[in-house]
Amino acid sequence: MAKSRDIKRRIKSVKNTSKITRTMELIATAKSQTCQARIRQALPYFQALAEIAREARRAGGDQDTVHPLLAVRPVKRVALLVVTANRGLCGGYNGNVLRLARDHRARLIEQGVEVKVVVSGKKGINWLKFQKIPYEKQTFTQFEDRPAFGEVEKVGDLLLGMFQDGEVDRVDVAYTHYYSAGKQGPVIETLLPIGEAAAEQAPEGGVAHKLKESEAVAAASKSEGGAAAGPVWLIEPDPRSILDAIFPLQAKLHLYRVYLEAATSEQIARRVAMKNATDNAEEVGRALRMAYNRARQNQITKEILEVLGGAEALA
């Protein structure tokens, strides 16, 4: 009976593990739906801010070209923000972003560019330590499934300060882009300088692509309908004052979108990983139950044979 007891103990262990992974799958599903709802709720605000910035730049003419956040400088130093999770059990979510960031950093170094790595997430910090890749002392581990704009703003202030003070000539972000509920993938985006070049690299699908599409639709409607096709904008007190307030906010909102998409992608990846773990546990449980039934049947057969053998010996 020792073998049967061992198999039964394993069945119980696998069943308990399956309950845990199933619970984690349900929690990740609920959190992913909440994160997707936050993206949908924030999208109109992103679109409105982009439209205001576009109209202010159009009203300002060439004045916007001298804004510090639009300055395109020869790239000698780059700040690379790597956005990862604080926890694991989410498949290849963290590993894919970190490998992409590592390869991007290696390419920049080959081009003679100095790279300053800023990391967000405990998994990224541990991985960079293991790989012996230097990173900035100031790290960010306060982000979970509901990133707050106030916390993201701290990261934005650091990156904006590095760019405006001339410490870096460009700011890149490595994160997991949310294309849709069924597709996510690691990408590299340019956060600073703000400009058309950065907008053109927006991946197909997701929030960034929807913003581009809305801008294209607005431009098309104006070209077809003339001045009466859209509202009349009054820029007060002047375009430069509006741009001075909007450009830093636009960069921070871009970063906020990055964290929203990263959080959503993390929860979806965890849901998929936990579903696979639950399915594997159920498959292992079925195999163990079959093994237990065979072992139990063999034990019963052996006991019957022993009884029959004893009866024949007494006859």
N, C-alpha and C positions, 0 to 999 in steps of 0.2 A: 504493500500500500504506500510505500514511501514515494514511489514515482508518481502515483496518482495524486498524493498530497502536494507534491512539488508543482505539478501542472495546475492543480486547483488554485494554489497560491499565486501562480503567475497569471492565471485567468482573472483573479480578483484584482491584482495589481494593474493589469492592462485595462480592466473595466474602470477602475478609479482614475487612471490617466486619461481615458477617453472622456469621462465626465468633466475633467478639468479643461481639456482642450476644447470640448464642445461649449463649455461656459465662456471660455476666452473668445471663441469664435463669435458667439452671440454678442458679447460686449463690444468686440471690434466692429461688428456689423452696425450696432447702434451708434457707436462713435463715428464711424465713417459716414453714416447718413447725416449725422449732425454737422460734420465738417463740410460735406457737400452742400448742405443748406446754408452754411455760413458763406461759402463761396458765391452761391446764387444771390444771397442777400447783399453782398458787398459789390457785386458786379455793376449795378446801376450807379453806385457812387464812383467807382473807378471810371466809368464811361463819362459821367458828368464832369469830373475833374479833368479828364483828358480833353474834353470839348472846351472847357474854360481856358485851359492852357493853350490850346490851339488858337482860339480867338484872340487871346491876349498877345500871343506871338505875332499873329497876323496884324493886329492893330499897332504893335510896336515897331513893325518893319525890321530894320537891321539892328535895332537896339538889343535884341535878344542874343546876338552873336557874341557879345562881350560878357555875358553872364558866366560866372565862374564854373557853374555846373554843366555848361555847354562846351567848355574849353576842350578842344581835341589837341592833345600834346603828343610829341614823340614818346612812344611807350618804352620807358626804361625800367620802370618799377610798377608792379601790378599787385594789388591786394586781392586775394582769392578767399572768399567766404565759402566754407564747406558746411552745408546744413545736413546734419544726421539726427538720429533719434537718441534718446536717453536709454532706451531699452531694446532688447533683442526680440527673438521669437517672431520675426517678421520676414522670414525668407531672405532673399538677397537684397532687400531694401538698402541697408547700410553699405554692404559690400560694393554694390553697383555704383553708388555715388562716390565712394572713397576711391575706387579704382579709376573712375573717370577723372576725378580731381587730381589724382597722382599723375596720370598720363598728361593731363593739361599742364600741370606744373612742370613736368619733364620737358614738354615741347617748348614752353616759354624759356626755360633755362638754356636749352639748346640754342635759342635765338639770342642769347645774351641778356635776357630780361631778369631782373631781380624779382622774386616772388615772396610776398609776405602772406602767410596762410593764417586766416582767422577761422577758428572752428567753433561750431555750435552743435552741442550734443555730446553726451558722455561716450557713446560708441565711437565717434570720430576722434575724440581726445585719446582714448585707449589705443585705437588703431594707429594714429600718428606716432604715439610713443613707441609702439611695437615696431613700426617701420623706421623709427629714428628720423622722422621728418620734422624739422623745426617749425614751430608755430608761435603766434603771438601769445604773450602771457595772459592777456585778457580773453577769457573764454565765456561761453554762454550755455548754461545747462538748465535754465528755468522754463524751457518750452516743452509742453506736453501736447495733448490733443486739441487744446483750445488756446492757441497763442493770442495774447492780448496785444493790441496796438501799442500800448504804453511800454511793454517789454521789447517789442520789435523796434520801437523808436530809439532805445538805448543802443541797439546794434547799428541802426541807421546813423545816429549821431557820431559813433566811432568811425564808420566808413566815410561819412561826409567830411568829418574833420581831417582824416588822412588825405582825402582827395583835395580839399580846399587848401590845406597847408602845404601841398606839394610833396608829401611823403610818397604818394603813388600817383601814377599818371592814368591809371584805369582801375576799375573795381569790377571783378568778375564774381559770379555766384554759381556754385555747383549744388544742385538740389534735384529732387525727383519731381518732374513736371507731371501735373494731372491733366491728361488729355480727355479722359472720360472715365466712367465708373469701371469700364473693362480694360482700360489701357493707361499705364503710367510708365515713365522712363526717365533715367537720369539725363540732365542737360546742363550746359554751361551758358549762362546769360550774362551780358554786360549791364551792370547797374549804373555805372558812371563812366564817361560823361553821358548826359541825357542828350539824345539826338535821334535822327532818323536811322542812323546805322544800327543803333541798339534796337530800335523798334522792328527793323526788317528781319532780325534774327529770331523773332518769336516763333516757337514751334507751331506746326499745324495742329489745331484743336486746342481746347482749354481756354482759360481766361484771357491770356495775352492775345491769342488769335481772334477771339470774339471782340476784343477792344479794337483791333485793327479793322475787322469787318465793319464794326459800327462807324468808325471814322470814314471808311470808304463809302458806306451808304450815305452818310451825311454829306460828304463832298459831292457825290453823284446827284443827290436831290437838289443841292444848291445850284449845280451846273445846269440841271434841267429846268428848274423852276425860277431861277434868277434870285434876286434879293428877297422876293416875297415868299420863297420856299421855306425859310427858317426865321427864327426870332432875330430882332435887332439888338445887338449887344452894345451896352453902355459900359465903357471901361473907366472906372474911377478909383483912385484919383488920377492914375496914369498907368500905362501898360507895364513899365518897369517895376513899379511898386507891387503890382499884382504878380508879376513873374518872380520877384524876389521872395514872395510868400508861397507861391505855388510850386516852384521847382523843387525846393527841399521836401515839401509835402509829397510831391509826385514821386520822388526817389524813395521816400519812406513807405509810401503806399505800394510801390513796386516790390519793395522788400517784404511788406506785409502779405502781399499776394503770394510771394515765394513761400513764406512760412505756412500760409493757409493750404497751399497745394501740397507742400511737404507733409503736413500733418494728415491731410486726407489720404495721400498715397501711403503713408505709414500704416494707417488703420486698415486700408484695403489690403495691403500686403500681409498684415498680421491676420486678417480674416481668412485670406487664402491659405496661409501657412497653417493656421489652426484647423481649417477644414481638411487639409491634406493629412495633418497629424491625426485627426479624428477618424478619417477613413482608413488610414493605415492601422490605427489601433483596433478598429472593428475587424479588419481583415486578419490581424494577428490573433484577435480573440476567437474568431471562427476557426482558425487553424489549431489553436490550443484546445478548443472544445472538442474538435475531432480527435486530436491526440489523446485527450482525457477519456473520451468514450472508448477508443481502442484499448487504452491501458486498462480501463475498468472492465471491458469485455474480456481481455486476456486474464485478468485477475479472477473473474468469476469462472471462466472456463477452467483455470488451474484449480480452483477450489472444488469444482464439480468433479474433476478427474481425481482429486485426492480423496473425495468422499467415495467415489466408485471403487477406487483402488482399495480403500479400507474395507468396503463391503465385501469385495471379492476375497480379501485376505481372511475375513471372518467366516466366509461361507464354507 
